[in-house]
Amino acid sequence: MKLRKLSVLLCVALGCTLAVHAQKVAIHPTPVQCEISETKWVPLNNVVIASSDKNAQEWAARHLKQWYGKEAPKVVELQQSTEAMGDEEYELKADESGIRIKAKSLQGVRYALYTLRQAAIPQRGTLKVEGWMVPECTIKDRPGLTFRGIHICWFHETEVWEVERLIRMAAYYKLNYAVVEPWGTFRSKVAPWYGWPDGTMTQREIKRLKRIADDLGITLIPQINVFGHATASRGGAGKHSTLEFNPKYQPLFEPLNGWNWCLSNPETRKVLTRLIAELHEAFGNPPYFHIGGDEAMPPSCPQCTDRPYSDLFLEHIKAMNDVIVARGARTMMWHDMLLQRGDERWQGFYANGSPETAEGFRQFPRNIIICDWFYDEAKKDYPTLDYFKQLGFPVLTCPWHNWNGTIAQGRHAHKSGINGILGTLWHHHFGNNLINIFFTLANAAWNADSPFRLTEGSVQTHLRQIGWDMKTKNPRHTGTFYDEIPPEPFLNN
């Protein structure tokens, strides 16, 4: 096998000998151990799968048929022990004898086939596709972090197909969780007045997206903000998804702009309890539930200011956590209100809390997962992550679109034992930042120490493949922008 030893793709620390010509093959995230030929390609005819999971063969055959149509390779089962492998680990070998995959679980088989699909190209010299081929290769791969997630916002302007595409992309890049946050778009039955009246996040769409996510190997996690961001609308927009059309529910929110839920009102907790239960059930009772908890304002309600707000905050979060635990799940929340603003220890990081909230949260149950968001350039150290970890909390590092920052946070998580990574998209469902976010997040979560590179056009190719899976027919639903000539400010965003 002829291999080109590209120094930018050589990872000594993890034993990675990936030697891929960047313009021929692009696999994201970069495998841990990989040898791929530059010159020798083999037909994608038969795929032999060894797996302990009885569902692996059926899943493989069904998806290969979907991806490759009548030219799909035949799936052959091989009896071979896989018990020594990790649940998400896989081995993939392609040579003249065929394609062989070894994985303990269905998830490992999925990841092997995602890798295979990214590497495969149609046979050349024909008008239409008449077969497929892959480079001769040997890959041994496994994730570096257990929790690998993406946070998706469902805005009023967001169309359902966008959310589906983001979920499919997350699965294709071997993430295993997606937090879905409705920004006033959840159509509640227990509180029909909550959110925008024309919200598109219906029970039917949630269940449909869950079926897709389950099939692709990604777990959906719902989010409801139970503290700040109670407007369920971006602060700069000046909107309130509930109060614009339902002013009679004002007592549930702080008088000043309604940004916070009113924590002293017992009805608030009743409403949020019902919403959590409804949303958690709609998502199939997943193992996690995100409660937000970031960027809250000081209280303006006379009852909320009549007693220490830290006591109300502590009682409220504990009560919400109790509701979630009773449903067999674990609470996730953002970190910034748990660190005191102005504390020199957190200089250069995000701290929005008061002395009271920064001290009071130390009484939180240690089952609550702290999602520590940091969106800036790479830092040498991440003291906030280490602080929460030292206090005994599970911690996720949460980057955004900064390339170097995302990789540095992933490497810190790998080395320091942080529980995982939860990348954030916010409003970047399109544009160049969408590419940066998914590419860097996938590699930071899977193999952060590998000196990977972004191959030009590879992410667009993968988005196109996902469009085929979705049977997309609208040109605006393709590529990285809605329109071929996007608004001028968006070009540079």
Residue pairs with C-beta under 8 A, 6 or more apart in sequence:
1 35
1 37
1 40
1 136
2 37
2 38
2 39
2 40
3 17
3 19
3 35
3 36
3 37
3 38
4 19
4 20
4 21
4 38
5 19
6 19
6 20
6 21
6 22
8 451
8 453
9 16
9 18
9 19
9 20
9 22
9 30
9 450
9 451
9 452
9 453
10 16
10 17
10 18
10 19
10 451
11 17
11 18
11 30
11 32
11 447
11 449
11 450
11 451
13 449
14 32
14 33
14 447
14 449
14 450
15 32
15 33
16 30
16 31
16 32
16 33
16 34
16 447
16 450
17 33
17 34
17 35
18 30
18 31
18 33
18 34
18 35
18 36
18 450
19 34
19 35
19 36
19 38
20 26
20 27
20 34
20 36
20 38
20 135
21 38
22 453
22 455
23 455
23 456
24 38
24 135
25 36
25 118
25 119
25 135
26 118
26 455
26 458
26 461
27 34
27 115
27 118
27 119
28 118
28 173
28 438
28 439
28 442
28 443
28 452
28 458
28 459
28 462
29 173
29 174
29 442
29 443
29 445
29 446
29 447
29 452
30 443
30 446
30 447
30 450
30 452
31 115
31 139
31 140
31 141
31 447
32 140
32 141
32 142
32 144
32 446
32 447
32 450
33 139
33 140
33 141
34 137
34 138
34 139
34 140
34 141
35 137
35 138
35 139
36 119
36 135
36 136
36 137
36 139
37 135
37 136
37 137
38 135
40 135
40 136
41 133
41 134
41 135
41 136
42 94
42 95
42 96
42 98
42 99
42 133
42 134
42 135
42 136
43 123
43 131
43 132
43 133
44 68
44 73
44 99
44 116
44 120
44 131
44 132
44 133
44 134
45 73
45 74
45 98
45 99
45 131
46 73
46 74
46 75
46 76
46 98
46 99
47 60
47 64
47 73
47 74
47 75
47 76
47 98
47 99
47 100
47 101
47 113
47 116
48 76
48 77
48 78
48 98
48 99
48 100
48 101
49 56
49 57
49 60
49 75
49 76
49 77
49 78
49 100
49 101
49 102
49 103
49 109
50 77
50 78
50 79
50 80
50 82
50 100
50 101
50 102
50 103
51 57
51 82
51 101
51 102
51 103
51 104
51 105
51 106
51 108
51 109
52 81
52 82
52 83
52 104
52 105
53 103
53 104
53 105
53 106
53 109
55 106
56 103
56 105
56 106
56 109
57 75
57 77
59 106
59 109
59 110
59 215
60 75
60 101
60 109
60 113
61 75
63 113
64 72
64 73
64 75
64 113
65 72
66 469
67 117
67 465
67 468
67 469
68 132
69 129
71 129
71 130
71 131
71 132
73 99
73 132
78 100
80 102
82 102
82 103
82 104
83 104
85 91
85 102
85 103
85 104
85 108
86 104
86 108
86 142
87 104
87 105
87 107
87 108
88 105
88 107
88 108
88 111
88 142
88 143
88 176
89 103
89 104
89 108
89 141
89 142
90 101
90 102
90 103
90 108
90 109
90 111
90 112
90 115
90 139
90 141
90 142
91 100
91 101
91 102
91 103
91 112
91 139
91 140
91 141
92 99
92 100
92 101
92 112
92 115
92 116
92 137
92 138
92 139
92 141
93 99
93 100
93 137
93 138
93 139
94 100
94 116
94 134
94 135
94 136
94 137
95 136
96 136
99 116
99 134
101 109
101 112
101 113
101 116
103 109
103 111
103 112
106 217
107 176
107 217
110 171
110 216
110 217
111 141
111 174
111 217
112 139
112 141
114 171
114 172
114 174
115 139
115 141
116 134
117 465
118 458
118 462
119 134
119 135
119 137
120 132
120 133
120 134
121 132
121 133
121 134
122 129
122 130
122 131
122 132
122 133
123 129
123 130
123 131
123 132
123 133
143 174
143 445
143 446
143 447
144 410
144 414
144 445
144 446
144 447
144 448
144 449
145 410
145 413
145 414
145 419
145 420
145 421
145 445
145 446
146 419
146 420
147 176
147 177
147 396
147 419
147 420
147 421
147 422
148 174
148 175
148 176
148 177
148 420
148 421
148 442
148 445
148 446
149 170
149 175
149 176
149 177
149 178
149 179
149 221
149 396
149 420
149 421
149 422
149 423
150 166
150 170
150 175
150 177
150 178
150 179
150 422
150 423
150 424
150 425
150 438
150 441
151 178
151 179
151 181
151 223
151 398
151 422
151 423
151 424
151 425
152 163
152 166
152 167
152 178
152 179
152 180
152 181
152 425
153 181
153 183
153 425
153 426
153 427
154 163
154 180
154 181
154 182
154 183
154 185
154 186
154 200
154 201
155 183
155 185
155 234
155 427
156 183
156 184
156 185
156 196
156 199
156 233
156 241
158 185
158 200
158 429
159 200
160 200
160 205
160 209
161 470
161 472
161 477
162 429
163 180
163 209
164 209
164 212
164 470
165 463
165 466
165 467
165 470
165 477
166 178
166 425
166 429
167 178
167 209
167 212
167 213
167 216
167 218
167 220
168 212
168 216
168 466
168 469
168 470
169 438
169 462
169 463
169 466
170 178
170 218
170 438
171 213
171 216
171 217
171 218
172 216
172 462
172 465
172 466
173 438
173 439
173 441
173 442
173 462
174 442
174 445
174 446
175 218
175 441
175 442
175 445
176 217
176 218
176 219
177 218
177 219
177 220
177 221
177 288
177 422
178 213
178 218
178 219
178 220
178 221
179 221
179 222
179 223
179 288
179 290
179 332
179 422
180 201
180 209
180 220
180 221
180 222
180 223
180 283
181 223
181 225
181 290
181 292
182 195
182 199
182 201
182 223
182 224
182 232
183 232
183 233
183 234
183 241
184 195
184 196
184 199
184 231
184 232
184 233
184 241
184 242
185 195
185 196
185 199
185 200
185 201
186 194
186 195
186 199
186 201
186 224
186 275
186 279
187 195
187 199
187 200
187 201
187 202
187 203
188 194
188 195
188 275
188 278
188 279
189 203
189 278
190 274
190 275
190 277
190 278
191 271
191 274
191 275
193 242
193 246
193 249
194 241
194 242
194 271
194 275
195 232
195 241
195 242
196 241
197 245
203 282
206 282
206 283
207 282
207 284
209 220
210 220
210 283
210 284
213 219
213 220
214 284
219 286
219 287
219 288
220 283
220 284
220 286
221 283
221 286
221 288
221 289
221 290
221 332
222 279
222 280
222 282
222 283
222 286
222 289
222 290
223 289
223 290
223 291
223 292
223 332
224 272
224 275
224 276
224 279
224 289
224 290
224 291
224 292
225 232
225 261
225 291
225 292
225 293
226 261
226 272
226 276
226 291
226 292
226 293
226 316
226 317
226 320
227 260
227 261
227 263
227 291
227 292
227 293
227 294
227 296
227 313
227 316
227 317
227 337
228 259
228 260
228 292
228 293
228 294
228 295
228 296
228 297
228 337
229 259
229 292
229 294
229 295
229 296
230 253
230 254
230 258
230 259
230 260
230 261
231 239
231 240
231 241
231 242
231 243
231 257
231 258
231 259
232 240
232 241
232 242
233 239
233 240
233 241
235 259
235 295
240 253
240 257
240 258
242 249
242 252
242 253
242 258
243 249
243 250
243 253
243 258
250 258
251 262
251 265
251 267
252 261
252 262
252 265
252 267
252 268
252 271
253 259
253 260
253 261
253 262
254 260
254 261
254 262
254 297
254 299
254 300
254 301
254 304
255 300
255 301
256 297
256 300
257 297
259 296
259 297
260 296
260 297
260 299
261 268
261 272
262 268
262 301
262 303
262 304
263 299
263 304
263 309
263 312
263 313
263 315
263 316
264 301
264 303
264 304
264 306
264 307
264 312
265 301
265 303
269 316
269 319
269 320
272 320
272 323
273 320
273 323
276 289
276 291
276 320
276 323
276 324
276 327
277 323
277 327
279 289
280 286
280 289
280 324
280 327
280 329
285 327
285 328
285 329
286 329
287 328
287 329
287 330
288 329
288 330
288 331
288 332
288 369
289 324
289 327
289 329
289 330
289 331
289 332
290 331
290 332
290 333
290 371
291 317
291 320
291 321
291 324
291 331
291 332
291 333
292 333
292 334
293 317
293 333
293 334
293 337
294 334
294 335
294 336
294 337
294 352
294 373
295 334
295 336
295 337
295 352
296 337
296 352
298 309
298 354
299 305
299 309
299 312
304 312
308 356
309 354
309 356
309 357
310 354
310 356
310 357
310 359
310 360
311 360
313 337
313 356
313 357
313 360
314 360
314 361
314 363
314 364
317 333
317 361
317 364
317 368
318 364
318 365
320 331
321 331
321 364
321 365
321 367
321 368
324 330
324 331
325 331
325 365
325 367
330 367
330 368
330 369
330 394
331 367
331 368
331 369
332 368
332 369
332 371
332 396
333 368
333 369
333 370
333 371
334 371
334 373
334 398
335 350
335 370
335 371
335 372
335 373
335 384
335 388
336 350
336 351
336 352
336 353
336 373
337 352
337 353
337 357
337 361
338 353
338 357
338 358
338 361
338 370
338 388
339 346
339 349
339 350
339 351
339 352
339 353
339 358
339 384
339 387
340 346
340 351
340 353
340 354
340 355
340 357
340 358
341 351
341 352
341 353
341 354
342 351
343 351
343 358
345 383
345 387
346 383
346 384
348 376
348 379
349 374
349 382
349 383
349 384
350 373
350 374
350 384
351 358
351 384
353 361
362 391
364 393
366 391
366 392
366 393
366 394
367 394
368 393
368 394
369 393
369 394
369 395
369 396
369 419
370 388
370 393
370 394
370 395
370 396
371 396
371 398
371 422
372 382
372 384
372 385
372 388
372 395
372 396
372 397
372 398
373 398
373 399
373 400
373 424
374 382
374 384
374 397
374 398
374 399
374 405
374 409
375 399
375 400
375 401
375 402
375 405
375 424
376 402
376 405
377 402
377 404
377 405
378 402
378 404
378 405
378 407
378 408
378 409
379 405
379 408
381 412
382 397
382 409
382 412
382 416
385 395
385 397
385 409
385 412
385 413
385 416
385 418
386 416
388 395
389 395
389 416
389 417
389 418
394 419
395 418
395 419
396 418
396 419
396 420
396 421
396 422
397 409
397 410
397 412
397 413
397 418
397 420
397 421
397 422
398 421
398 422
398 423
398 424
399 405
399 406
399 409
399 410
399 421
399 423
399 424
399 440
399 441
399 444
400 406
400 423
400 424
400 426
400 437
401 428
401 433
401 436
401 437
403 436
403 440
406 423
406 437
406 440
406 441
406 444
407 440
407 443
407 444
407 448
409 421
409 444
410 421
410 441
410 443
410 444
410 445
410 448
411 444
411 448
411 449
412 418
413 419
413 420
413 421
413 444
413 448
414 448
414 449
420 445
421 441
421 444
421 445
423 437
423 441
423 444
423 445
424 437
425 434
425 437
428 434
428 437
428 493
430 480
430 481
430 482
430 486
430 490
431 480
431 481
431 486
431 490
431 493
432 480
432 493
433 493
434 480
435 454
435 459
435 460
435 480
438 459
439 454
439 459
443 450
443 452
459 480
460 479
460 480
463 478
463 479
463 480
464 478
464 479
467 477
467 478
470 477
472 478
476 482
476 483
481 490
